[in-house]
Amino acid sequence: MPTLLAVAHGTRRPAGPETVRALLDRVRALRPWLRVAESYGELAEPVLETALHRIDGPVVAVPLLLARGYHALVDFPGRVERWCPDAVTARPLGPHALLAAAMSDRVADRLDVRDADAVVLGAAGSSDPAGLADVRAAARLLSRRLRRPVPWGLVAADGPPLAEVVAEQRRRGARRVAVASYVLAPGMFHERMKACGADVVAEPIGAHDALARLVLRRFDEARLSAAVAVPVA
């Protein structure tokens, strides 16, 4: 049976690994017989190569990333293949309707969505056009979930700046603007979102059950594509 190796980007802030571990605890609760390990691309322990060294047997690596980009498409898969040629790397988590469900819940934790005149998706962004396309798709999925328009803005890449998108909603008459945070854990990007001028900035997606189910879905997709037999919950 393959081990699910979760690969997060990594941060020096303790809240990042704490969130990853809480998420993986939910993954284990959903599928108790599955071996689940954590790792990071950088800035936190264990780094990807160390985690691979500790695993005996087949591996399916699941990037804990919300969009395509260098780390999801080149860095993580390349490092996994160099260290463990028989391992399989799943595609990134987003975009997906389960993430839209989780973001909707996080917004609802702060206010009734009906009380917001506008909801904006806030994301870190990417220099990769595919990553930006994924953010646009995530906004469309959230719009479908909330049954209202959801523009999007970025805090760390070329594209519509989140603060300007929020300001534009106010110019259009929105008195109460909420931001749905398209990030996994607290950190620099979420701090920037809090400074965008919105009335409410939702908490990161974090250890949400919908996200845990999505991690398992990406694991299953990858192992099945490689014809690795393992029981499914």
N, C-alpha and C positions, 0 to 999 in steps of 0.2 A: 504494500500500500504506500503510495507516495506521501511524503511530508509536504504540507502546505507551508511554504516559506513566504511570509509577508515581508515586503521590502518597501519601507517608507523612505522618504527623502532624507530626513534627519535634521535635527536642530539642537542647539545647545540649551534651549529652554526646557526645563524639566516637564512642562505641561505636554510637550510633544510626545515623548516616549510614554508618559502616563496615559495619554489618550490611546496610543497604539495598543498598549497592554490591555486597557479596558475593552477595546474593540475586539481583540483576539480572545479575551475571556468569553465574549458573547458568541464568537465563532465556535469556540470549543463547546459551549452550552448547546448550540444547535446541532453539533455533530461530535459527540463525546469520544467516539472511537478514532477520530482523525488526529494525527500528530500535527501540531501547529507550532511554528517557530517564528520569532521576530528577527528582523535585521534592518539595517539602515545603509543608505548609500554613502553617507558621510555624517560627521559631526555628532554621532551618537553610537553607542555600543549595544549589541555587537554589529560590526560592519558586515556587509554582505559576504565577503570572502570568509570571515571567521565563522559565521553562521553555517555556511556551506560545509566547512571543514568539520563541524560538529555533527553533521547529519549522516547517518549510515543508511544508504538505500536511495531509491528514486526520489526526485524532488520536483515539485511544481511551484515555481516562484510567482507570486502575485504582487505586482507593483501597487502600492497604496497611493496611487496618483489619479487625479480626476480627469486628465486630458492627455492626449498625445503630445509628444515633445522629445527632446534629446534624452532625458533620463528614461522615459518609458519605451522609446523605440530603439535607442542605440546603447546608452550607458549600461542600464541594468541587464538587458538581454545579453550584451557582449560579455560582461563580467561573469554572468552565470555560465555561459557557454565555455568560456576559457577555463573556469575552475571545475565545471561539471558538465562535460559535453553531452551527456545523456539527459540532462535536466530540461524542463520545458518552462518557458516564461509566458504567462498569461498577458492578455492585453490590459490596458489601464481600466480603472473602474468606470470612468465616465466617458461620455454622457449615458445616463440611464434613468428610466422612470423611477426606480427605487431611490435614487439620489434626490429626485424632485419630491418624492414623498417625505424623505427625511428633512429636506430644507423647509418644506411646508410646515412640518411639525415644529421645527426650531423657530420659525417666525411666530407660530401660534403660541409658543411658550412665552413670548413677549407681549403679544397683543392679538386681539381678534382681527384676522385679515380684513374683515369687512369694515373695520375702523380705519384702515389705511387708504388714503386716496391714491397712492401709487406704491407698487412693490418693484424694487430693482434688484437684479442679481448682481452681487459683487464678487469678482474673482481676482486671483493674482494675475492671470494672463500668461502669455507665452510668446516667444519670438518665432515659433513655428506656426505657419499658417494653419496646419492641421489642428494645432492646439486651440487657436482662436475659433476655428470652425466648431470644435467641441464645446467651447463656451457658449457660442450662439445656439447650438443644439440644446444645451442644458437650459438656457433661458426659454426656449420654445417648450421644452418638457414641463418646466415649472409653470409657464403660462397656461398650458393645457390643464395642469393639475389645479391651478387656482381659478381657471376660467376667467382670466383677465390678462391684458397685455403686461409683459414683463421685459422691460429694456435691460440692458446689461452694461456694466462698466468695470474697468480694471484699475488695480492699484500698483502694478509692478511691471507693466509691459506697454508697448505701443498699442494704441487702440483708444477707444473712448474712455477718458478718465472718469472714475466713479463719481468724484465730487461734481464734475460737470454734468453728468447724467442726472444726478440728484437735483442739481440746480435747475436743469431744464424741466424736470417734472414740476418744480415749484413755479417756474414761469408759465407753465401750462395750467396752473390753478390748483395743484396738489398742495394741501395744507399739511398733511401728515404723510411722510414718506418713510417706508420701511425697506431695509436692505436684507435680502436673503444671502447669507454668507456661504459662498461656494468654496469653502476650505475645510480641511478635515480636522484641524486642531488649532488651539490658540497659538499665537506667535506674531511675528512682525506683520504679516499680511493682514491678519485680523485687526491688529492695532491700527493700521492705516485705514481700514474700513470704518472703524469707530470715529475717525476724524473726517469723514466725508460730508458731514452736514446733515445726515438723515436724522429723523426723530427717533428711530429704533433701528439698531443693527443686531440681527439675530446672532446667537451663538454659533460657533462652528458645528458642522455635522456631527463630529465626535463619535462616541460609541453608541450608535443608533442601531436598533435591530434590523432595519432595512439595509443599512450599510453592511452589517454582518452577513446578511443573506446574499448581498451582491458579491462580497468577497468569495463566498462559496460558489456562487454561480460562475465567476471568472475561473476559479479553480477547476470546476467541472468541465467547462468549455475547453480549457487547455489540455487537461488530461485525456479527454475524449478525442480531441484532435490528434493526439499522439498515440491513440489506441492503448491507453493504460487502463486496465480494469480495476475499478475500486467501487465499493458500495456507495450508493447515493441515499441521502436521508429522504 
